[in-house]
Amino acid sequence: MNSSTAIAGSLLGALLLTAFPAWSKTAIVIGMQQEPTTLDPTSDATASIDGMLTHNVFEALTSVTEQGEVVPSLARSWTVSDDGLTYTFDLEQGVTFHDGTSFDAADVKFSFDRAMGADSVNPSKSIFEPIASVTVVDPATVELKLSRPDAFLLFNLAQGDASIVAPESVELAKTAPIGTGPFRYDSWTRGDRLTLARYPEHRNAADVQLEKVTFQFIADPAAASAALLSETLDAYPGFPAPEMMAQFEADDRFAVEIGSTEGEVIMAMNNAKAPFDDVRVRRAISHALDRTAIIDGAMYGQATPIGSFYPPHGKAYVDLTGMYPHDVARAKELLAEAGVAAGTVMTLRVPPFPYATRSAEIIQAQLAAAGLDVKVENVEWGFWLEEIYKNLNYDMTIIAHTSPNDMGNFARGKSYFYGYDNPEFTALWDQIKTEADPEKRDALLKQGQEFLASEAVHGFLFQLPKLGVVRKELSGFWKSSPVLFQPLAQVKWNG
Amino acid sequence: MVLFLAKRTVGLLATLLAVSVVVFLVMNVLPGDPVLVILGIDSTPDAQAALREQLGLNAPLADRYVSWIAGVVQGDFGTSHSFGVPVAGLIAERLPLTLALALSATLLTVILALALGVLAGSNHRKPGDWGVMTLSQLGIAIPAFWLSMLLVLLFAVKLRWLPPGGFPGWGDPAAAARALVLPTVALALVQAAVLARVTRSSMLEVLRLDFTRTALATGLSRGRVLWRHVLPNALVPVVTIVGMQFANVVTGTIVIENVFYLPGLGRLIFQAISNRDLLTVQALVLLFAAIVVTANFVVDILYVLIDPRLRGRLA
């Protein structure tokens, strides 16, 4: 083929592309609720950074499937020593960063040393805590030495916090991130949209159909709904309003997917403060809560109730929702036993998330039936972080814990906002996090769930659902979210 | 006139200085730690301490204020904690949209209000008057965000004439203008309802005055008397209200930009406050204050242009 036929061919191709957009649809516009202020997942905890960039722009040594299984990513394979203290990763070769620089073991060492260092601002620095040293064996092999076995290490290394960055480009990570993923960062109009483009040099580029991904930031549910209905958005994987699902279900342009997330929604009680330091009071409150009514009222029925602190889709899940059946008389009895007089005033300080503010009103009424006078205070997120989370200045609050494997929260001692400190549970958690055998670990996790439920540490409400609205022609979106990220490499337009 | 300008400028600067002190104190009294907002609830205390050090949040309050104000005087608004880029750039990329929206909404407000106000005033206690009064009552009662949603449902979802929100950038002026139609209407209708009522009352006042009767008696047409004699004399209260409304429109963009997901200053200030991004909030509040004060200044100048009797006051 000479050059003029090549030009003619590509012109014809371009003509066909514009003439028949249905054949060649390779662009997608995805609605996002939350806009981050920076784009570096290794220095900012904002969930939408992971939602857009982790495993799309940035990659990590491992990845996680929709079912929560750990799979290879930048590490092709790995071996773990018998004592669980040495991990040897065999890295993909020929990988390049989007700026053309090459990836090798030195980048892994750089990324981890940066996350573990004294001046690290990594939002999940604790996941690196078991790592004693990172050694470059050769450009394609990296070795991690651990100070203690860590059952969650491979899973944790898949997260955005453990993204592999390069020393040459890490300075840009906040505003123009450079990774090794199937998409490269293209542009960001703050307040409006962020776009990614396919990275043709990626090792799996042949399987990636989307050429351009646009994330449009639309926080308001009514506006998001209008954008979907007027076809300016193709998908909204984390739709914020369960009450609007019905109209999309009735519309044959859309597929509505209701999946699960790692978010346990709890009505936390300040265990460090009277009367919540008395297990009878916590049990009374658990009896007073009616999860079905809360889920129907606050989530339009679209959520699974939980009886402890573990996601219902998890392998080790035990259904403990029957431990404290809704029983107002029993609640009153227990309160009287604990010496909490009828009409006792308590505050419920609620952060500005719809699941929380809506649940609060229903809970207020349910606790009133048990004789408690609950004052609901709606607070703003910055206020919540400072007053509730940092200063423990609260009686009760409602919050979703969206991190995976976060049962360890209950072993974080009195200074953590639960105010809960129980040596028995801390010892159990130490066992869980170091148990390498999956079956034994699951048995321990079941024990953990039962322990927390019997202690009634919090009011365990429901698992936060993932509400997805996507065009019917699209495939490849995750229905459930075992992690904060959503890989787009396999998303395709069909037909 | 020069003295007048000088006085106003000094007043403006004093206002801005006072505003900056108040915002600085309020943002610091307000519970909320920018470090926690950035690092989230799984972060370790040592990572929080490292970031606090990097952001310079350990310095005493007074020192931080002084170094900030010293920068501002030299035109440096500092670097945003949460965005990690210079505040001036953040604002510069968003200012044109918000200004365009506020000015177009004000213009539409004035056009609608004058037309309806004159119609109502000149048809006192007739169907035209009742119609305008009823409509304006409705307009005042409807919240702008709700009106926005109705407009979107009709013109974007049902008819597909206009986009439901978003902004394509200034590169394509026609698309940019289309994107601003619904937000402008949503912002303007409520304000126009108020202003139409003011225009009507003011018209009625002037219509009762002797010179109107004289003008009509000399045989001038009714239309000419209304537009050339009555309206100009009725404008002083109208202009006063427009000045106040401009401030409302500028702050109203905060809500409208969220409903129409427009990348303007309103959304930025919303995000900056949530993130406890002190420097960005400071700069934005100063900017909003400056816009409002400038609008009042323009109103003062307009008084003089409209009413020659006020010219002596400027001396």
Chai-1 contact restraints between the chains, C-beta under 6 A:
chainA,res_idxA,chainB,res_idxB,connection_type,confidence,min_distance_angstrom,max_distance_angstrom,comment,restraint_id
A,T37,B,S82,contact,1.0,0.0,6.0,A-B,restraint_1
A,T37,B,F83,contact,1.0,0.0,6.0,A-B,restraint_2
A,T37,B,N275,contact,1.0,0.0,6.0,A-B,restraint_3
A,T38,B,G84,contact,1.0,0.0,6.0,A-B,restraint_4
A,D44,B,I38,contact,1.0,0.0,6.0,A-B,restraint_5
A,A45,B,L39,contact,1.0,0.0,6.0,A-B,restraint_6
A,A45,B,G40,contact,1.0,0.0,6.0,A-B,restraint_7
A,D119,B,A50,contact,1.0,0.0,6.0,A-B,restraint_8
A,S120,B,A47,contact,1.0,0.0,6.0,A-B,restraint_9
A,V121,B,A47,contact,1.0,0.0,6.0,A-B,restraint_10
A,V121,B,A50,contact,1.0,0.0,6.0,A-B,restraint_11
A,V121,B,L51,contact,1.0,0.0,6.0,A-B,restraint_12
A,N122,B,A47,contact,1.0,0.0,6.0,A-B,restraint_13
A,P123,B,L39,contact,1.0,0.0,6.0,A-B,restraint_14
A,P123,B,G40,contact,1.0,0.0,6.0,A-B,restraint_15
A,P123,B,S43,contact,1.0,0.0,6.0,A-B,restraint_16
A,S124,B,D42,contact,1.0,0.0,6.0,A-B,restraint_17
A,K125,B,T44,contact,1.0,0.0,6.0,A-B,restraint_18
A,K125,B,A47,contact,1.0,0.0,6.0,A-B,restraint_19
A,S126,B,T44,contact,1.0,0.0,6.0,A-B,restraint_20
A,K174,B,G84,contact,1.0,0.0,6.0,A-B,restraint_21
A,T189,B,P263,contact,1.0,0.0,6.0,A-B,restraint_22
A,G191,B,P263,contact,1.0,0.0,6.0,A-B,restraint_23
A,G191,B,R267,contact,1.0,0.0,6.0,A-B,restraint_24
A,D192,B,F167,contact,1.0,0.0,6.0,A-B,restraint_25
A,D192,B,P263,contact,1.0,0.0,6.0,A-B,restraint_26
A,I218,B,Y261,contact,1.0,0.0,6.0,A-B,restraint_27
A,D220,B,N258,contact,1.0,0.0,6.0,A-B,restraint_28
A,D220,B,V259,contact,1.0,0.0,6.0,A-B,restraint_29
A,A222,B,M149,contact,1.0,0.0,6.0,A-B,restraint_30
A,A223,B,G165,contact,1.0,0.0,6.0,A-B,restraint_31
A,A223,B,V259,contact,1.0,0.0,6.0,A-B,restraint_32
A,A223,B,Y261,contact,1.0,0.0,6.0,A-B,restraint_33
A,A226,B,V152,contact,1.0,0.0,6.0,A-B,restraint_34
A,A226,B,A156,contact,1.0,0.0,6.0,A-B,restraint_35
A,A226,B,V157,contact,1.0,0.0,6.0,A-B,restraint_36
A,A226,B,P164,contact,1.0,0.0,6.0,A-B,restraint_37
A,A227,B,P164,contact,1.0,0.0,6.0,A-B,restraint_38
A,L229,B,V157,contact,1.0,0.0,6.0,A-B,restraint_39
A,S230,B,A156,contact,1.0,0.0,6.0,A-B,restraint_40
A,S230,B,V157,contact,1.0,0.0,6.0,A-B,restraint_41
A,S230,B,P164,contact,1.0,0.0,6.0,A-B,restraint_42
A,G382,B,G32,contact,1.0,0.0,6.0,A-B,restraint_43
A,G382,B,V37,contact,1.0,0.0,6.0,A-B,restraint_44
A,G382,B,R276,contact,1.0,0.0,6.0,A-B,restraint_45
A,F383,B,P31,contact,1.0,0.0,6.0,A-B,restraint_46
A,F383,B,G32,contact,1.0,0.0,6.0,A-B,restraint_47
A,L385,B,L36,contact,1.0,0.0,6.0,A-B,restraint_48
A,E386,B,P31,contact,1.0,0.0,6.0,A-B,restraint_49
A,E386,B,G32,contact,1.0,0.0,6.0,A-B,restraint_50
A,E386,B,D33,contact,1.0,0.0,6.0,A-B,restraint_51
A,E387,B,P31,contact,1.0,0.0,6.0,A-B,restraint_52
A,Y389,B,I41,contact,1.0,0.0,6.0,A-B,restraint_53
A,S403,B,D42,contact,1.0,0.0,6.0,A-B,restraint_54
